[in-house]
Amino acid sequence: MRSIEGTIVSGSQIGLIGCGRWGRVLLRNFRRLAPVPLVIDPRADALMQDLQGEFPNLSIVSEMETFLDDPDLNVAVIASPAETHYALTRRCLDAGKDVFVEKPFTLSSVEAQELVTHACLHDRILMVGHKYLFHPAIQRLKVELDHPDVGRCQALVAYRLGWGAAAETIGALWHLGSHEVSIFQYLLGEAPHEAAAAGVSILGGKCEDLVTATLRYPSGAIGIFQLGLSHPEKVRRVFAIGESAAFRFDDLAREKLTKWENLHPDPTPRFDERIGVLEEGRPVTYAQGDPVLEQCRHFLVCVRDRHEPRGGGDAAVAVVRTLEALSESLRQDGRVVPV
Protein backbone atom coordinates (compact mmCIF):
# COMPACT_ATOMS: atom_id res chain seq x y z
CA MET A 1 0.00 0.00 0.00
CA ARG A 2 1.51 3.34 -0.97
CA SER A 3 1.49 6.30 1.39
CA ILE A 4 -1.40 8.68 0.72
CA GLU A 5 -0.48 11.41 3.17
CA GLY A 6 -1.38 14.81 1.78
CA THR A 7 -3.48 13.42 -1.08
CA ILE A 8 -6.62 15.52 -1.56
CA VAL A 9 -9.76 13.87 -2.94
CA SER A 10 -11.95 16.41 -4.69
CA GLY A 11 -15.73 16.54 -4.82
CA SER A 12 -16.73 16.16 -1.16
CA GLN A 13 -17.83 18.51 1.59
CA ILE A 14 -18.25 16.57 4.82
CA GLY A 15 -20.42 16.87 7.88
CA LEU A 16 -19.24 14.81 10.87
CA ILE A 17 -22.00 13.52 13.14
CA GLY A 18 -20.69 12.67 16.59
CA CYS A 19 -17.34 13.89 17.88
CA GLY A 20 -16.30 11.64 20.73
CA ARG A 21 -12.92 9.92 20.92
CA TRP A 22 -13.20 8.04 17.62
CA GLY A 23 -15.08 10.88 15.95
CA ARG A 24 -12.03 13.08 16.49
CA VAL A 25 -9.79 10.45 14.89
CA LEU A 26 -12.03 10.45 11.82
CA LEU A 27 -12.16 14.24 11.83
CA ARG A 28 -8.36 14.48 11.74
CA ASN A 29 -8.08 11.94 8.93
CA PHE A 30 -10.89 13.20 6.73
CA ARG A 31 -9.61 16.77 7.05
CA ARG A 32 -6.35 15.64 5.45
CA LEU A 33 -8.33 14.58 2.39
CA ALA A 34 -11.33 16.91 1.99
CA PRO A 35 -13.06 19.89 3.67
CA VAL A 36 -14.94 19.10 6.89
CA PRO A 37 -16.56 22.44 7.74
CA LEU A 38 -19.27 21.15 10.09
CA VAL A 39 -19.58 18.95 13.17
CA ILE A 40 -22.98 17.96 14.53
CA ASP A 41 -23.02 16.87 18.16
CA PRO A 42 -25.57 17.43 20.96
CA ARG A 43 -22.71 18.67 23.15
CA ALA A 44 -21.90 21.48 20.73
CA ASP A 45 -21.50 24.20 23.35
CA ALA A 46 -19.09 22.12 25.44
CA LEU A 47 -17.08 21.04 22.40
CA MET A 48 -16.79 24.49 20.82
CA GLN A 49 -13.70 25.77 22.60
CA ASP A 50 -11.99 22.40 22.73
CA LEU A 51 -12.35 21.57 19.03
CA GLN A 52 -11.75 24.98 17.54
CA GLY A 53 -8.34 25.15 19.18
CA GLU A 54 -7.24 22.15 17.11
CA PHE A 55 -9.53 22.60 14.11
CA PRO A 56 -9.83 26.27 13.07
CA ASN A 57 -12.75 27.38 10.87
CA LEU A 58 -14.91 24.52 12.13
CA SER A 59 -18.60 25.10 12.83
CA ILE A 60 -20.16 23.00 15.60
CA VAL A 61 -23.93 22.70 15.91
CA SER A 62 -26.31 20.50 17.85
CA GLU A 63 -29.15 20.21 15.30
CA MET A 64 -29.06 17.83 12.32
CA GLU A 65 -31.17 20.15 10.16
CA THR A 66 -28.22 22.52 9.66
CA PHE A 67 -26.42 19.70 7.89
CA LEU A 68 -29.34 17.97 6.18
CA ASP A 69 -30.65 21.19 4.61
CA ASP A 70 -27.28 22.29 3.17
CA PRO A 71 -26.92 21.01 -0.42
CA ASP A 72 -23.19 21.85 -0.48
CA LEU A 73 -22.50 19.28 2.26
CA ASN A 74 -22.84 16.07 0.26
CA VAL A 75 -21.16 13.55 2.60
CA ALA A 76 -22.05 12.37 6.10
CA VAL A 77 -19.54 10.70 8.42
CA ILE A 78 -21.36 9.12 11.36
CA ALA A 79 -19.42 8.40 14.55
CA SER A 80 -22.26 8.57 17.05
CA PRO A 81 -23.28 5.84 19.55
CA ALA A 82 -24.11 2.53 17.87
CA GLU A 83 -27.80 2.61 18.79
CA THR A 84 -28.22 5.82 16.74
CA HIS A 85 -26.58 4.57 13.55
CA TYR A 86 -29.69 3.28 11.79
CA ALA A 87 -31.83 6.38 12.29
CA LEU A 88 -29.04 8.83 11.46
CA THR A 89 -27.92 6.91 8.38
CA ARG A 90 -31.49 6.74 7.10
CA ARG A 91 -32.00 10.49 7.60
CA CYS A 92 -28.78 11.26 5.75
CA LEU A 93 -29.61 8.95 2.86
CA ASP A 94 -33.08 10.48 2.62
CA ALA A 95 -31.45 13.92 2.40
CA GLY A 96 -29.33 12.78 -0.55
CA LYS A 97 -26.04 12.38 1.30
CA ASP A 98 -23.42 9.69 0.76
CA VAL A 99 -22.66 8.06 4.10
CA PHE A 100 -19.68 6.62 5.97
CA VAL A 101 -20.87 5.05 9.24
CA GLU A 102 -18.57 3.72 11.92
CA LYS A 103 -18.87 0.11 13.09
CA PRO A 104 -21.04 -1.51 14.22
CA PHE A 105 -23.15 -0.65 11.18
CA THR A 106 -26.46 -1.22 13.00
CA LEU A 107 -27.67 -3.44 15.82
CA SER A 108 -30.09 -5.33 13.55
CA SER A 109 -29.48 -7.17 10.27
CA VAL A 110 -32.97 -6.20 9.10
CA GLU A 111 -32.09 -2.53 9.56
CA ALA A 112 -28.68 -3.05 7.93
CA GLN A 113 -30.26 -4.66 4.86
CA GLU A 114 -32.86 -1.91 4.66
CA LEU A 115 -30.16 0.77 4.62
CA VAL A 116 -28.12 -1.04 1.95
CA THR A 117 -31.20 -1.47 -0.24
CA HIS A 118 -32.23 2.16 0.30
CA ALA A 119 -28.77 3.43 -0.64
CA CYS A 120 -28.75 1.30 -3.78
CA LEU A 121 -32.20 2.45 -4.90
CA HIS A 122 -31.25 6.10 -4.44
CA ASP A 123 -27.74 5.78 -5.94
CA ARG A 124 -26.01 6.71 -2.69
CA ILE A 125 -22.61 5.47 -1.55
CA LEU A 126 -22.81 3.72 1.83
CA MET A 127 -19.72 2.38 3.58
CA VAL A 128 -19.12 0.90 7.02
CA GLY A 129 -15.88 1.64 8.85
CA HIS A 130 -14.17 -1.74 9.07
CA LYS A 131 -10.65 -0.31 9.26
CA TYR A 132 -8.78 -3.62 9.31
CA LEU A 133 -9.85 -4.28 5.73
CA PHE A 134 -7.40 -1.46 4.93
CA HIS A 135 -4.56 -2.57 7.20
CA PRO A 136 -1.57 -3.38 4.96
CA ALA A 137 -0.53 -6.36 7.11
CA ILE A 138 -4.04 -7.86 6.98
CA GLN A 139 -4.13 -7.29 3.22
CA ARG A 140 -0.78 -9.06 2.91
CA LEU A 141 -2.07 -11.91 5.10
CA LYS A 142 -4.99 -12.30 2.69
CA VAL A 143 -2.55 -12.61 -0.23
CA GLU A 144 -0.51 -15.21 1.68
CA LEU A 145 -3.55 -17.28 2.61
CA ASP A 146 -4.81 -17.27 -0.96
CA HIS A 147 -1.52 -18.72 -2.26
CA PRO A 148 -2.00 -22.38 -3.26
CA ASP A 149 1.18 -23.45 -1.44
CA VAL A 150 -0.43 -22.59 1.91
CA GLY A 151 -3.38 -24.86 1.29
CA ARG A 152 -6.83 -24.39 2.79
CA CYS A 153 -7.09 -22.05 5.76
CA GLN A 154 -8.25 -24.35 8.53
CA ALA A 155 -8.53 -21.99 11.49
CA LEU A 156 -8.45 -18.34 12.50
CA VAL A 157 -7.90 -17.50 16.16
CA ALA A 158 -7.96 -13.91 17.45
CA TYR A 159 -7.60 -12.01 20.70
CA ARG A 160 -8.76 -8.43 21.25
CA LEU A 161 -8.29 -7.73 24.93
CA GLY A 162 -7.66 -4.77 27.19
CA TRP A 163 -9.05 -2.58 29.93
CA GLY A 164 -11.61 -0.08 28.73
CA ALA A 165 -14.95 1.54 29.19
CA ALA A 166 -17.57 -1.13 29.75
CA ALA A 167 -19.79 -0.32 26.71
CA GLU A 168 -22.92 -0.35 28.86
CA THR A 169 -25.47 -0.38 26.05
CA ILE A 170 -23.90 -2.91 23.66
CA GLY A 171 -21.18 -4.86 25.52
CA ALA A 172 -17.86 -6.19 24.28
CA LEU A 173 -19.37 -8.26 21.46
CA TRP A 174 -20.87 -5.34 19.53
CA HIS A 175 -18.28 -2.83 20.71
CA LEU A 176 -15.29 -4.88 19.52
CA GLY A 177 -16.56 -7.92 17.62
CA SER A 178 -17.08 -6.17 14.28
CA HIS A 179 -13.30 -6.16 13.90
CA GLU A 180 -12.83 -9.92 14.21
CA VAL A 181 -15.97 -10.83 12.25
CA SER A 182 -15.01 -8.53 9.36
CA ILE A 183 -11.35 -9.67 9.39
CA PHE A 184 -12.34 -13.36 9.33
CA GLN A 185 -14.91 -12.75 6.59
CA TYR A 186 -12.32 -10.89 4.49
CA LEU A 187 -9.55 -13.46 4.95
CA LEU A 188 -11.78 -16.46 4.22
CA GLY A 189 -13.91 -14.85 1.52
CA GLU A 190 -17.08 -16.18 3.09
CA ALA A 191 -19.53 -15.59 5.93
CA PRO A 192 -20.08 -18.17 8.69
CA HIS A 193 -23.10 -20.46 8.82
CA GLU A 194 -22.98 -21.28 12.57
CA ALA A 195 -22.14 -19.22 15.63
CA ALA A 196 -21.75 -19.80 19.35
CA ALA A 197 -20.66 -17.47 22.15
CA ALA A 198 -20.25 -17.37 25.92
CA GLY A 199 -19.53 -14.36 28.06
CA VAL A 200 -19.52 -12.79 31.50
CA SER A 201 -19.78 -9.32 33.00
CA ILE A 202 -16.67 -8.95 35.16
CA LEU A 203 -17.03 -5.21 35.71
CA GLY A 204 -20.61 -5.50 36.91
CA GLY A 205 -22.40 -3.98 33.93
CA LYS A 206 -25.56 -5.31 32.35
CA CYS A 207 -23.69 -6.50 29.20
CA GLU A 208 -20.86 -9.01 28.88
CA ASP A 209 -17.41 -7.41 28.94
CA LEU A 210 -15.54 -10.69 28.28
CA VAL A 211 -16.74 -12.85 25.38
CA THR A 212 -15.44 -15.97 23.64
CA ALA A 213 -16.97 -16.78 20.24
CA THR A 214 -16.77 -19.65 17.76
CA LEU A 215 -17.76 -19.39 14.08
CA ARG A 216 -17.98 -22.23 11.56
CA TYR A 217 -17.75 -21.61 7.82
CA PRO A 218 -19.04 -23.49 4.77
CA SER A 219 -15.47 -24.27 3.66
CA GLY A 220 -14.88 -26.18 6.91
CA ALA A 221 -12.76 -23.45 8.50
CA ILE A 222 -13.32 -22.50 12.12
CA GLY A 223 -12.93 -19.02 13.59
CA ILE A 224 -12.42 -18.45 17.32
CA PHE A 225 -12.00 -15.10 19.02
CA GLN A 226 -11.93 -13.65 22.50
CA LEU A 227 -12.95 -10.08 23.28
CA GLY A 228 -12.38 -8.32 26.55
CA LEU A 229 -12.89 -4.91 28.12
CA SER A 230 -11.81 -6.24 31.52
CA HIS A 231 -8.40 -7.70 30.78
CA PRO A 232 -5.23 -6.35 32.45
CA GLU A 233 -3.10 -6.64 29.30
CA LYS A 234 -3.75 -5.13 25.88
CA VAL A 235 -3.65 -7.80 23.16
CA ARG A 236 -4.37 -7.44 19.43
CA ARG A 237 -3.53 -10.70 17.65
CA VAL A 238 -4.84 -12.90 14.85
CA PHE A 239 -3.44 -16.36 14.09
CA ALA A 240 -4.17 -18.04 10.74
CA ILE A 241 -3.45 -21.77 10.37
CA GLY A 242 -3.21 -23.19 6.86
CA GLU A 243 -2.42 -26.72 5.79
CA SER A 244 1.30 -26.03 5.31
CA ALA A 245 1.92 -22.61 6.91
CA ALA A 246 0.80 -20.54 9.87
CA PHE A 247 0.74 -16.78 10.40
CA ARG A 248 0.56 -14.34 13.28
CA PHE A 249 -0.70 -10.77 12.97
CA ASP A 250 0.18 -8.66 16.02
CA ASP A 251 -1.05 -5.10 15.73
CA LEU A 252 1.01 -3.99 18.74
CA ALA A 253 4.34 -5.42 17.58
CA ARG A 254 6.97 -3.73 15.45
CA GLU A 255 7.01 -6.75 13.11
CA LYS A 256 3.29 -7.16 12.68
CA LEU A 257 3.16 -10.21 10.41
CA THR A 258 5.09 -13.46 10.98
CA LYS A 259 5.02 -16.69 8.95
CA TRP A 260 5.92 -20.27 9.90
CA GLU A 261 6.37 -22.62 6.95
CA ASN A 262 6.73 -26.38 6.52
CA LEU A 263 4.16 -27.40 9.13
CA HIS A 264 4.27 -30.90 7.62
CA PRO A 265 5.89 -33.20 8.51
CA ASP A 266 5.32 -32.82 12.24
CA PRO A 267 6.99 -29.56 13.38
CA THR A 268 7.05 -30.57 17.08
CA PRO A 269 10.89 -30.90 17.22
CA ARG A 270 11.14 -27.24 16.18
CA PHE A 271 8.95 -25.97 19.04
CA ASP A 272 11.08 -24.11 21.58
CA GLU A 273 9.62 -24.97 24.98
CA ARG A 274 11.70 -22.28 26.69
CA ILE A 275 9.93 -19.43 24.95
CA GLY A 276 6.84 -21.27 23.77
CA VAL A 277 7.23 -20.40 20.07
CA LEU A 278 7.76 -22.53 16.99
CA GLU A 279 11.25 -21.83 15.64
CA GLU A 280 12.02 -20.41 12.21
CA GLY A 281 9.19 -17.92 12.08
CA ARG A 282 10.12 -15.09 9.73
CA PRO A 283 8.72 -11.58 9.33
CA VAL A 284 6.59 -11.01 6.24
CA THR A 285 7.15 -7.69 4.49
CA TYR A 286 4.27 -5.52 3.37
CA ALA A 287 3.78 -1.98 2.12
CA GLN A 288 3.39 0.67 4.80
CA GLY A 289 0.31 2.83 5.28
CA ASP A 290 -2.18 4.17 7.81
CA PRO A 291 -5.32 1.99 7.66
CA VAL A 292 -7.63 4.73 8.97
CA LEU A 293 -6.40 7.28 6.46
CA GLU A 294 -6.54 4.74 3.63
CA GLN A 295 -10.08 3.81 4.65
CA CYS A 296 -11.17 7.45 4.56
CA ARG A 297 -9.52 8.00 1.20
CA HIS A 298 -11.12 4.86 -0.26
CA PHE A 299 -14.56 6.10 0.76
CA LEU A 300 -14.04 9.54 -0.76
CA VAL A 301 -12.73 8.05 -4.01
CA CYS A 302 -15.84 5.85 -4.15
CA VAL A 303 -17.99 8.95 -3.63
CA ARG A 304 -16.17 10.77 -6.41
CA ASP A 305 -16.14 7.86 -8.87
CA ARG A 306 -19.49 6.28 -7.77
CA HIS A 307 -17.98 2.87 -7.01
CA GLU A 308 -19.18 0.28 -4.49
CA PRO A 309 -16.85 0.56 -1.47
CA ARG A 310 -15.05 -2.20 0.35
CA GLY A 311 -16.91 -2.81 3.61
CA GLY A 312 -20.31 -1.92 2.16
CA GLY A 313 -23.29 -3.76 0.74
CA ASP A 314 -23.82 -7.45 1.40
CA ALA A 315 -20.51 -7.77 3.30
CA ALA A 316 -21.61 -5.14 5.83
CA VAL A 317 -24.96 -6.86 6.33
CA ALA A 318 -23.24 -10.23 6.80
CA VAL A 319 -21.10 -8.82 9.63
CA VAL A 320 -24.20 -7.58 11.45
CA ARG A 321 -26.00 -10.88 10.85
CA THR A 322 -23.06 -12.75 12.39
CA LEU A 323 -22.98 -10.47 15.46
CA GLU A 324 -26.73 -10.92 15.78
CA ALA A 325 -26.35 -14.72 15.81
CA LEU A 326 -23.57 -14.50 18.41
CA SER A 327 -25.80 -12.26 20.55
CA GLU A 328 -28.56 -14.84 20.37
CA SER A 329 -26.11 -17.56 21.40
CA LEU A 330 -25.09 -15.43 24.40
CA ARG A 331 -28.75 -15.21 25.40
CA GLN A 332 -29.04 -19.00 25.07
CA ASP A 333 -25.97 -19.72 27.25
CA GLY A 334 -23.69 -20.67 24.38
CA ARG A 335 -26.03 -22.73 22.25
CA VAL A 336 -25.00 -23.05 18.56
CA VAL A 337 -27.11 -20.69 16.44
CA PRO A 338 -27.46 -20.65 12.63
CA VAL A 339 -26.29 -17.45 10.97
Secondary structure, 3 states (H helix, E strand, C coil): CCCCCCCCCCCCCEEEECCCHHHHHHHHHHHCCCCCCEEECCCHHHHHHHHHHHCCCCEEECCCHHHHCCCCCCEEEECCCHHHHHHHHHHHHHCCCEEEEECCCCCCHHHHHHHHHHHHHCCCCEEEECHHHHCHHHHHHHHHHHCHHHCCCCEEEEEEEEECCCCCCCHHHHHHHHHHHHHHHHHHCCCCCEEEEEEECCCCCCCCCEEEEEEECCCCCEEEEEEECEEEEEEEEEEEECCCEEEEEECCCCCCEEEEECCCCCCHHHEECCCCEECCCEECCCCCCCHHHHHHHHHHHHHHHCCCCCCCHHHHHHHHHHHHHHHHHHHCCCCCEEC
